[in-house]
């Protein structure tokens, strides 16, 4: 229901008819349903993202592959100075 906008209104309308509540009460819910619908959609997106990340980690696709033939850079052993250090201030 979270993937389809306004799908909750159809379910609420069917539930109201089952309990003999007039469908005019649905207009009261219509004002706040837009904001509730945004919350349901956001929850759906976050849930899908977490599930995708879990499956990717489980399958080993989340870890980047390290190239084996590239040597890491080394720190220089000495620094060549082009200008002499002046100790007189």
C-alpha positions in Angstrom: 0.0 0.0 0.0 2.9 2.4 0.6 4.1 2.1 -3.0 0.8 3.4 -4.4 -0.2 7.0 -3.6 -3.6 7.3 -2.0 -4.1 3.6 -1.9 -4.9 3.8 1.8 -8.1 5.8 1.0 -9.5 2.8 -0.9 -8.8 0.5 2.1 -10.3 3.0 4.5 -13.4 3.4 2.3 -13.9 -0.4 2.2 -13.5 -0.6 6.0 -15.9 2.2 6.6 -18.6 0.5 4.5 -18.1 -2.7 6.4 -18.8 -1.0 9.7 -21.7 1.0 8.3 -19.9 4.4 8.7 -20.9 7.0 6.1 -18.3 7.6 3.4 -18.6 11.3 4.0 -16.2 10.8 7.0 -13.5 10.0 4.4 -13.3 13.7 3.6 -12.1 14.4 7.1 -9.3 11.9 6.6 -8.4 13.3 3.1 -6.9 16.5 4.6 -4.2 14.7 6.7 -3.8 11.6 4.5 -1.4 13.5 2.2 1.1 14.0 5.1 0.6 10.4 6.3 1.1 9.2 2.8 4.5 11.0 2.6 5.5 9.2 5.9 4.4 5.8 4.5 6.3 6.4 1.3 9.5 7.5 3.2 9.3 4.4 5.4 8.9 2.2 2.3 12.0 3.8 0.6 14.2 3.5 3.7 13.1 -0.1 4.2 13.9 -1.0 0.6 17.3 0.7 0.8 18.2 -1.2 4.0 17.1 -4.5 2.5 19.2 -3.8 -0.6 22.2 -3.0 1.5 21.8 -6.1 3.6 21.5 -8.4 0.6 24.5 -6.7 -1.1 26.6 -7.1 2.1 25.4 -10.8 2.3 26.4 -11.4 -1.3 29.8 -9.7 -0.8 29.0 -7.0 -3.4 29.3 -4.1 -1.0 33.1 -4.4 -0.4 35.2 -2.8 -3.0 37.8 -4.9 -4.7 41.4 -4.0 -4.0 43.8 -4.1 -7.0 46.6 -6.5 -6.3 49.2 -5.0 -8.8 49.3 -1.4 -7.5 51.9 -0.7 -4.9 51.0 1.9 -2.3 53.0 5.2 -2.2 56.0 5.3 0.0 57.0 8.2 2.2 60.2 10.0 1.1 63.3 9.1 3.1 64.8 12.6 2.8 63.7 16.0 1.6 66.0 18.0 -0.7 66.3 21.6 0.2 66.8 24.2 -2.5 67.5 27.1 -0.1 69.8 27.0 2.9 68.2 27.4 6.3 68.9 30.7 7.9 69.3 30.4 11.6 69.7 34.2 12.1 66.5 36.0 12.9 
